[in-house]
Amino acid sequence: MRMANKPQSFEKSNGYKKELKRLLWLFLIIPIVLFNKLAPLIPETVEVLFSRGLFPAVSVVWNAIFGVFPFSFAELLLYCLVLGVPTLIIFSLVRAIKDKTRWAKFFHILISLLITACVAWNAFYLLWGLNYSRLTLDKTLSLNVKERPVDELEAACHALATTANALRVELAEDENGVFIYTAPIQDVFKSIPTAYRNLSAEFPMFDRYIAQPKKVFFSEGMSWMGISGIYIPFTAEANVNTHQPPLLIASSAAHESAHAMGIAREDEANFVSYLACTFLNDKAVNYSGVMLALINCGNQLYRADAQKYYALYETYSEAMHRDLSNYSLYWKAYEGPVQESMDRVNDSYLKHNNQESGIKSYGEMVDLLLAWFELQGLYS
């Protein structure tokens, strides 16, 4: 028996109703809100069940899958998204304008993209983002973080400067007298997991497998955005900007690898980066880590007592001055509206994940450093 053809208006109406029903999927935003608001209230539970439970189990699988690629799979995905999503929207919109029967298809695509974004946002927390709500590192590493007199900060700065001066004497330079690595950068990256294995002898929480960091092909684009590295939880890849000066490339790789270890907060990742770099038998990597710590401590000393900072700066060797000048001039050349916009995005992202001081939290690694130096007997 032949069925009668349904009117086109009926099919269109039915199509819109189906799309409206699909909007219910957008209630996936609710778990996102709950993750963000409730998880910080139960850090001990997050630490036990997620940071030391689910996250290590899932991340080791992700590391095994995406670690086999010699390139950054996340970078490839990003290009596909940046080029593919706008192209899909524009193409579908043009077809809908030309053929009004395709508006339902256009709305289907938009709703699908919104649903995908909600799913990805939830996946972000379940794959890694809940680490923002774990116990703070001073508690997990038993470090005595407290308010300290400027004399302790000054002592730490001078200790770091002395170490940096000694290391710098033995390192290679380019034709401008600026520090460089003698080993290929890939070999430097290969050494970072070893640094964490060495660190795990002191702190067992770092006794975990992570893949080596990866070079970003379009690294200069990251420089325009003011980014030295980025960890992508969806592929468990630590991505590093290798266009930046050599000075902090190794410590940037160690920083992103700290994120791969589940250290989400930026101040803590900087501190762990310093530790990992100093636990490796490689003077170039040691220097990068020590200089990361010295820059952060020096900035805090300048804010606390500028005269003490200037006295500290005078103790730096000429080679260290060249390295710092080269580093500063490089990033100054990329200052502009793109970097300012990315700073605002990063600031909002960090505050959304309960880092209330936003991008300023990068300097707070100093509190952890001073507690670590106390543990090592620097002030005794």
Secondary structure, DSSP 8 states (H G I E B T S, - for coil): -------HHHHHHHHHHHHHHHGGGGGGHHHHHHHHHHGGG-HHHIIIIIIIIIHHHHHHHHHHHHTT-SS-HHHHHHHHHHHHHHHHHHHHHHHHHH-GGGHHHHHHHHHHHHHHHHHHHHHHHHHTGGGGGS--HHHHTT-------HHHHHHHHHHHHHHHHHHHTTS-B-TTS-B--SS-HHHHHHHHHHHHHHHHTT-GGG-S-----EE-TTHHHHHHTT-SEEEETTTTEEEE--SS-GGGHHHHHHHHHHHHTT--SHHHHHHHHHHHHHTSS-HHHHHHHHHHHHHHHHHHHHHH-HHHHHHHHTTS-HHHHHHHHHHHHHHHHT-SHHHHHHHHHHHHHHHHTT-TTGGGGGGGHHHHHHHHHHHTTTT-
